[in-house]
Amino acid sequence: MGQLCVLCKKIFSVSLLFNALLTIACAIGIMAGFYWVFPNWRPFYPYLVDGNVFWVAIAAAAINIFPSARLGRALHTGRFLFHHYFYGFLVLFCSAVYVIVFTPVSLFTIFLINNASVVVNAGRFFILGGLTLVLDDLPDVSKKVESALNWLKAKAHRGGKIVLVAQLVTGAVSLYLFIAICLSLTQNPQWVTLANFILICTVLATSITSFVSVKRKIWLKTYD
């Protein structure tokens, strides 16, 4: 029973990491739309004051990566044959081959284009999944990577209160983003799509993760 509880917590941690990456990917896709494809587009107007608010959602998701990974690394789940990062790189390689061979989009622009087809979204999913596994086990990739991460962790520890405030602010803005998108969808039923449903779910999860991390003061406990 105890091992099952640990496994569930590990899955939850990996899910939070995946959500952070998904938030970043969704935000990048929307910003690519109003920066390059539709220069006059104002996403989710009038409830969203400016599309650049998605930059804040990216910041919130990036700040959440450490608390999410920290939860998983505190657990001892063991490993099957190899470290998690090995499987992550394997998934990334296979995903890259899949995108290049079976999809009509470029591997380098897959998150920048507006294409909701199943084959493209499958490629996006597995690329994010591979990145999640790598990030979950990143310190074990090499001693140099671990040293670099420890250096960053030391810097973050010294500025923990600043990071904590930033997490609170970006989490609040992400919550505003969630509300604005929901209000916009209620007024524009034609925008109620699977992509937008995923967007509101991932932004909400990012906001909640930010608030929980602030409440638990995770960034003040980087060496616990």
C-alpha positions in Angstrom: 0.0 0.0 0.0 2.9 2.3 0.9 4.6 1.7 -2.5 1.3 2.4 -4.3 1.1 5.7 -2.5 4.6 6.6 -3.5 3.9 5.6 -7.1 0.7 7.8 -7.2 2.7 10.7 -5.8 5.4 10.2 -8.5 2.7 10.2 -11.2 1.2 13.3 -9.8 4.7 15.0 -9.8 5.3 14.0 -13.4 1.8 15.3 -14.3 2.6 18.7 -12.8 5.8 18.8 -14.8 4.0 17.9 -18.0 1.3 20.5 -17.3 4.0 23.2 -16.9 5.5 22.3 -20.3 2.0 22.1 -21.8 1.2 25.6 -20.5 4.4 26.9 -22.1 3.6 25.1 -25.4 0.0 26.5 -25.5 1.1 30.0 -24.7 3.8 29.9 -27.4 1.3 28.7 -30.0 -1.1 31.5 -29.2 1.6 34.2 -29.2 3.0 32.9 -32.5 -0.5 33.5 -33.8 -0.8 37.2 -32.9 2.9 38.0 -33.5 3.4 36.5 -36.9 0.3 34.9 -38.4 -2.5 37.3 -37.4 -0.8 40.6 -36.5 -4.1 42.4 -35.6 -5.6 39.4 -33.7 -6.5 40.2 -30.1 -7.0 36.8 -28.4 -10.0 36.4 -26.1 -10.8 40.1 -26.4 -12.3 42.1 -24.6 -11.8 40.0 -21.4 -8.1 39.6 -22.0 -6.5 43.0 -22.0 -3.5 41.9 -24.1 -2.2 38.8 -25.6 1.2 39.4 -24.1 -0.3 38.3 -20.8 0.6 34.8 -22.0 4.2 35.7 -21.3 3.3 35.8 -17.6 1.7 32.3 -17.9 5.0 31.1 -19.4 6.9 32.6 -16.4 4.4 30.9 -14.0 4.9 27.6 -15.6 8.7 27.9 -15.7 8.8 28.8 -12.0 6.6 25.8 -11.2 9.0 23.4 -12.8 11.3 23.1 -9.8 8.5 22.6 -7.2 6.9 20.0 -9.4 10.2 18.1 -10.0 11.2 18.5 -6.3 8.1 16.6 -5.3 9.0 13.6 -7.5 12.7 13.5 -6.6 11.9 13.3 -2.9 10.3 9.9 -3.6 12.2 6.6 -4.0 10.5 4.7 -6.8 13.6 2.9 -8.0 14.1 2.4 -11.7 13.6 -0.2 -14.4 16.9 -1.0 -16.1 17.8 2.7 -16.8 17.3 6.2 -15.3 14.1 8.0 -16.3 16.1 10.4 -18.5 17.1 7.5 -20.8 13.5 6.8 -21.5 12.9 10.5 -21.9 15.6 10.9 -24.6 14.3 7.7 -26.2 10.8 9.2 -26.4 12.2 12.5 -27.7 14.1 10.7 -30.5 11.1 8.5 -31.5 8.9 11.6 -31.4 11.3 13.6 -33.6 11.4 10.7 -36.2 7.6 10.5 -36.1 7.1 14.2 -36.7 9.6 14.3 -39.5 8.3 11.2 -41.3 4.5 11.2 -40.6 3.4 14.8 -40.1 3.2 17.7 -42.6 4.9 20.2 -40.2 8.5 21.0 -39.4 10.0 19.6 -36.2 11.2 23.1 -35.3 7.9 24.9 -35.8 5.5 22.2 -34.5 4.5 24.3 -31.5 4.3 27.6 -33.5 1.7 26.6 -36.2 -2.0 26.4 -36.0 -2.7 22.7 -36.8 -5.2 20.7 -34.7 -4.9 17.4 -36.6 -4.5 14.2 -34.6 -1.1 13.3 -36.1 0.4 16.7 -35.2 -1.1 16.8 -31.7 0.2 13.3 -31.1 3.7 14.5 -32.0 3.4 17.4 -29.6 2.2 15.2 -26.8 5.1 12.7 -27.1 7.7 15.5 -27.4 6.3 17.1 -24.2 6.2 13.7 -22.6 9.9 13.0 -23.4 10.9 16.4 -22.1 8.9 15.7 -18.9 10.8 12.5 -18.2 14.2 14.2 -18.9 13.4 17.1 -16.6 12.1 14.8 -13.9 15.6 13.1 -13.8 17.8 15.9 -15.1 20.3 16.0 -12.2 21.2 12.4 -13.0 22.1 13.1 -16.6 25.7 14.0 -15.7 27.8 15.5 -12.9 28.2 18.7 -14.8 24.4 19.1 -15.2 24.0 18.3 -11.5 26.6 20.9 -10.6 24.9 23.6 -12.8 21.6 22.8 -11.3 23.0 23.0 -7.7 24.5 26.4 -8.6 21.1 27.7 -9.9 19.5 26.2 -6.8 21.9 28.2 -4.6 21.1 31.4 -6.4 17.4 30.7 -6.1 17.8 30.0 -2.4 19.4 33.4 -1.8 16.6 35.1 -3.7 13.9 32.8 -2.5 11.6 35.6 -1.2 11.8 37.3 -4.6 11.0 34.1 -6.4 8.1 33.5 -4.0 6.6 36.9 -4.8 7.1 36.3 -8.5 5.3 33.0 -8.2 2.4 34.5 -6.4 2.1 37.3 -9.0 2.4 35.1 -12.0 0.0 32.6 -10.4 -2.6 35.4 -9.9 -2.2 36.6 -13.5 -2.6 33.0 -14.7 -5.8 32.8 -12.7 -7.0 36.0 -14.4 -6.0 34.5 -17.8 -8.2 31.4 -17.0 -11.2 33.6 -16.0 -10.8 35.8 -19.1 -10.6 32.9 -21.5 -13.7 31.2 -19.9 -15.7 34.4 -20.1 -14.7 34.9 -23.7 -15.7 31.3 -24.6 -19.1 31.8 -23.0 -19.7 34.8 -25.3 -18.2 33.0 -28.4 -19.5 29.4 -28.5 -17.7 28.8 -31.8 -14.4 29.1 -29.9 -15.3 26.2 -27.6 -12.8 23.7 -29.0 -10.7 20.8 -27.6 -7.6 23.1 -27.9 -9.2 25.9 -25.9 -10.5 23.4 -23.3 -7.0 22.1 -22.9 -5.7 25.7 -22.6 -8.0 26.6 -19.8 -7.3 23.4 -17.9 -3.6 23.8 -18.1 -3.6 27.5 -17.2 -5.9 26.7 -14.2 -3.6 23.9 -13.1 -0.6 26.2 -13.4 -2.3 28.8 -11.3 -3.3 26.4 -8.6 0.3 24.9 -8.5 1.7 28.4 -8.1 -0.6 29.2 -5.1 0.1 25.8 -3.4 3.8 26.3 -3.8 3.6 29.8 -2.4 1.6 28.5 0.6 4.1 25.8 1.2 7.0 28.2 0.6 8.8 25.7 -1.6 11.3 28.2 -3.0 12.4 28.9 0.6 13.1 25.2 1.1 15.4 24.4 -1.8 17.8 22.6 0.4 15.3 20.6 2.5 
